[in-house]
């Protein structure tokens, strides 16, 4: 059993990946039949990992394409948004932080910070 390498899978398109996935699933089914007849257990684990690798590459490329699609859109699906922490997601944006009330603006205009010359 040959180990499928993820970096080799990343160069393939979706049709080729699906073909590789089908082959790996078929190989896994054959090994399960051999297991009943007294086959080796190690190959079975390797076959399951190969299937997982192919599925992982498919999902990663799909999510990457979706991220590119939604990059300039106004709304992004929840699972594609940046995770961060709950507090960070709810924190004010820099623009919201810089906003000042009308009263505060008037106060800053009429009573600016005083500058003192300190004698050395």
Buried (B, 14 or more C-beta within 10 A) or exposed (E): EEEBEEEEBEEBEEEEBEEBBEBBBEBBEEBEEEEEEEBEEEBBEBBBEBBEBBBEBBEEBEEEEBEEEBEEEEEBEEEEEEEEEEEEEEEEEEEEEEEEEEEEEEEEEEEEEEEEEEEE
